[in-house]
Amino acid sequence: MEINKEKKFAASLSITSNALIILFKIIAGIVSGSISIISEAIHSFSDFLASVVTFFAVSRSSEPADKDHPFGHGKYEDMSGFIEGGLIILAGLYIIFEAAKKLITGYNLEFESTLGIYVMAFAVVANFVVSSYLFYVAKKADSISLYADAEHLRTDIFSSLGVLVGLVIIKITGYVIIDPVIAIIVAAIIIKAGYSISKDTLNNLLDGALPEEDMKKIESILDNNISIKGYKDLKTRKVGQCKDIEITIFFEPELTIAQCHKICDEIEAEFAKSFSNMTIIIHPEPENLEKKNKITLSC
């Protein structure tokens, strides 16, 4: 399957599964009177909105560069991931509010957990299957928005599992106060995941440098090339699935333009082996005789 079509299919699958899970959780929450199940329905609704945003992002980001967007549309994926992170955080805060209100004002003593147990078990299995596929496609396509959506669903697995265990305990012990307590724990997990996603995508939106692991690979390639005499002004960023690298490289002053160009081609080929979806701009300069030491700057 073509990678862009596979990305769209993965996003569509996420939308469909979230819609079904929301419906089941709302029904189970109303029937049982469980705030933890209702909170999970809210969480799944935020998943649904995030999936819709992801579908839009992967559709737009796959479009080629044009006059209005000469560097492509990759930022749509980063924007999508940032929005998803915000939705996750808002969902977590709302769950805490509702659970705290339940603890203060009281809760339903005629608590029926059987339907909720079945629904949460289904949600755990369904989200595990869908999120695993999303992680697979996200890694294959280096898609930040699909990764954020998969991470979103993975938090739903843990939160649904926590609610499931709590419902089983309530059914055995009859201690219904466990229900809002579990909801608050679930909310804490959700907020942590949302913060992590928002932080990573905001870094990309603000043209932050590539991760340290990638920077080390870049420096290793340059340091091991004996044809160059140093480099400076190393700049990197990530735009959607594309990694951009800009650098100034020093050459022997006696080399011809053709010789420098050949070495640059060899360096680009080395980068291509370590990075997929990469663009690199190299500015060649004659070696600075006063400063032969390497200067590395990253933005």
C-alpha positions in Angstrom: 0.0 0.0 0.0 1.3 3.5 -0.9 2.6 5.2 2.2 0.2 8.2 2.0 -2.8 6.0 1.4 -1.7 3.8 4.3 -1.5 6.9 6.5 -5.0 8.0 5.6 -6.3 4.4 6.1 -4.7 4.3 9.6 -6.3 7.7 10.5 -9.7 6.6 9.2 -9.4 3.4 11.2 -8.7 5.4 14.4 -11.8 7.6 13.7 -14.1 4.6 13.3 -12.9 2.7 16.3 -13.1 5.8 18.5 -16.7 6.5 17.4 -17.8 3.0 18.4 -16.0 3.0 21.7 -17.5 6.4 22.6 -21.0 5.1 22.0 -20.4 1.9 24.1 -18.8 3.9 27.0 -21.6 6.4 27.1 -24.3 3.7 27.3 -22.3 1.8 29.9 -21.7 5.0 31.9 -25.4 6.0 32.0 -26.6 2.5 32.8 -24.0 1.9 35.6 -23.8 5.5 37.0 -20.0 5.2 37.0 -18.0 8.5 36.8 -14.9 6.5 35.8 -16.7 5.1 32.7 -18.1 8.6 31.9 -14.6 10.0 32.2 -13.4 7.3 29.9 -16.1 8.3 27.4 -14.9 11.9 27.6 -11.3 10.7 27.1 -12.4 8.7 24.0 -14.3 11.7 22.7 -11.0 13.7 22.9 -9.4 10.7 21.0 -12.1 11.0 18.4 -11.5 14.7 17.9 -7.8 14.1 17.7 -8.3 11.4 15.1 -10.3 13.8 12.9 -7.5 16.4 13.3 -4.9 13.7 12.4 -6.8 12.6 9.3 -6.9 16.2 8.1 -3.2 16.7 8.9 -2.0 13.6 7.1 -4.1 14.5 4.1 -2.7 18.0 3.9 0.9 17.1 4.8 1.1 14.6 1.9 0.5 17.3 -0.6 3.5 18.5 -2.6 5.1 21.9 -2.2 3.4 24.7 -4.0 3.7 28.5 -4.6 2.1 29.4 -1.2 4.0 26.6 0.7 7.4 26.3 -1.1 8.8 24.1 1.8 5.9 21.7 1.7 3.0 21.1 4.1 4.8 19.0 6.8 4.0 21.5 9.5 0.3 20.4 9.4 1.4 17.2 11.2 3.2 19.1 13.9 0.2 21.4 14.3 -2.1 18.3 14.6 0.1 16.7 17.3 0.1 20.0 19.3 -3.7 20.2 19.1 -4.0 16.6 20.2 -1.8 17.2 23.2 -4.0 20.1 24.2 -7.1 18.0 23.9 -5.6 15.3 26.0 -4.8 17.8 28.8 -8.2 19.4 28.7 -9.9 16.0 28.9 -7.8 15.1 31.9 -8.6 18.3 33.8 -12.3 17.8 33.1 -12.2 14.3 34.5 -10.5 15.5 37.7 -13.2 18.2 38.1 -16.0 15.7 37.7 -14.4 13.0 39.9 -13.7 15.6 42.7 -17.3 16.8 42.5 -18.4 13.2 42.9 -16.3 12.7 45.9 -17.6 15.9 47.6 -21.3 15.6 46.7 -21.6 11.8 46.9 -22.0 9.0 44.5 -24.6 6.4 43.4 -24.9 3.6 45.9 -26.9 1.4 43.4 -23.8 0.9 41.3 -24.0 -1.7 38.5 -20.6 -2.6 37.1 -21.3 -5.7 34.9 -22.0 -3.9 31.6 -19.1 -1.5 32.3 -16.7 -4.4 32.8 -17.6 -5.8 29.3 -17.4 -2.5 27.6 -14.0 -1.6 29.2 -12.6 -5.0 28.2 -13.7 -4.4 24.6 -12.1 -0.9 24.7 -8.8 -2.3 25.9 -8.6 -4.9 23.2 -9.8 -2.6 20.4 -7.4 0.3 21.3 -4.5 -2.1 21.6 -5.0 -3.4 18.1 -5.6 0.0 16.5 -2.8 1.8 18.4 -0.3 -1.0 17.5 -1.2 -0.5 13.8 -0.9 3.3 14.1 2.5 3.0 15.8 3.6 0.8 12.9 2.5 3.2 10.2 3.8 6.2 12.1 7.2 4.7 12.3 7.2 3.6 8.7 6.1 7.0 7.5 7.9 9.0 10.2 4.5 10.7 10.9 4.4 12.9 14.1 0.6 13.2 13.9 0.0 9.5 13.6 2.4 8.9 16.4 0.5 11.4 18.6 -2.7 9.7 17.7 -1.3 6.3 18.6 0.1 7.6 21.9 -3.3 9.1 22.5 -4.9 5.7 22.1 -2.2 4.0 24.2 -3.1 6.2 27.1 -6.7 5.1 26.6 -5.5 1.4 26.9 -4.0 2.1 30.3 -6.8 4.2 31.6 -9.5 1.7 30.3 -7.5 -1.1 32.0 -7.4 0.9 35.2 -11.1 1.5 35.1 -11.7 -2.2 34.3 -9.7 -3.4 37.3 -11.6 -0.8 39.5 -15.0 -2.0 38.3 -14.0 -5.6 39.1 -12.9 -4.6 42.6 -16.2 -2.7 43.1 -18.2 -5.7 42.0 -16.3 -7.9 44.4 -16.2 -5.5 47.4 -19.1 -3.1 46.9 -16.8 -0.1 47.7 -18.2 2.4 45.1 -15.9 5.2 46.4 -13.1 3.5 44.4 -14.8 4.7 41.2 -14.1 8.5 41.4 -10.6 7.7 42.8 -9.8 5.6 39.8 -11.1 8.4 37.5 -8.6 10.9 39.1 -5.7 8.4 38.6 -6.8 8.0 35.0 -6.8 11.8 34.5 -3.2 12.1 35.8 -2.0 9.5 33.2 -3.9 11.4 30.5 -2.4 14.8 31.4 1.1 13.4 31.5 0.7 12.0 28.0 -0.8 15.2 26.7 2.1 17.3 28.1 4.7 15.0 26.5 3.0 15.2 23.0 2.5 19.0 23.2 6.2 19.5 24.2 7.6 17.4 21.3 5.3 18.9 18.7 5.8 22.5 19.9 9.6 22.0 19.5 9.0 21.1 15.9 6.7 24.0 15.3 9.3 26.4 16.7 12.0 24.9 14.5 13.8 23.3 17.4 16.9 21.2 16.7 16.8 17.5 16.0 17.1 15.2 18.9 20.5 14.6 20.5 20.7 11.1 19.0 20.3 12.6 15.4 22.8 15.3 16.1 25.4 12.8 17.2 24.9 10.9 13.9 25.4 14.1 11.9 28.5 15.0 13.8 29.9 11.5 13.4 29.5 11.5 9.7 31.2 14.9 9.4 34.0 14.0 11.8 34.8 10.8 9.9 35.1 12.5 6.5 38.8 13.2 5.8 38.1 15.3 2.7 36.8 18.2 4.7 38.7 20.6 7.0 36.0 21.4 9.5 32.5 22.9 9.6 30.4 25.5 11.3 26.9 26.8 11.6 25.2 23.4 11.8 21.4 24.0 11.8 18.8 21.3 12.0 15.0 21.1 12.3 12.1 18.7 11.6 9.2 19.6 9.4 6.5 16.9 9.5 8.4 13.7 8.5 11.3 15.6 6.8 14.5 16.5 8.5 16.2 19.7 7.3 20.0 20.2 7.7 22.0 23.3 6.9 25.8 23.5 7.3 28.9 25.4 6.2 31.9 23.1 5.4 35.5 24.1 5.0 37.6 22.8 2.1 41.2 23.0 1.0 41.5 26.4 -0.9 43.2 24.7 -3.8 40.2 22.4 -4.6 38.1 23.2 -7.7 34.3 23.8 -7.6 33.8 20.4 -9.2 35.9 18.7 -6.6 34.1 20.4 -3.7 30.8 19.5 -5.4 31.8 15.8 -5.6 32.7 15.7 -1.9 29.4 17.4 -1.0 27.5 14.7 -3.0 29.4 12.0 -1.1 28.5 13.6 2.2 24.8 13.8 1.2 24.9 10.1 0.3 26.2 9.3 3.8 23.5 11.3 5.4 20.9 9.6 3.2 22.0 6.2 4.6 21.3 7.4 8.2 18.2 9.6 7.6 15.1 9.0 5.6 13.1 12.0 4.2 16.1 14.3 4.6 17.0 17.6 2.9 20.5 19.1 3.3 22.0 22.4 2.2 25.8 22.6 2.2 27.6 25.9 1.9 31.3 25.3 0.9 34.0 27.7 2.1 37.8 27.7 1.7 39.6 26.6 4.9 40.1 29.4 7.4 43.8 29.3 8.0 43.5 31.3 11.2 40.9 28.9 12.7 41.4 25.4 11.7 39.5 24.0 14.6 35.9 22.8 14.1 33.1 25.2 15.1 29.7 23.6 15.7 26.6 25.7 16.3 23.1 24.3 16.5 19.9 26.3 16.6 
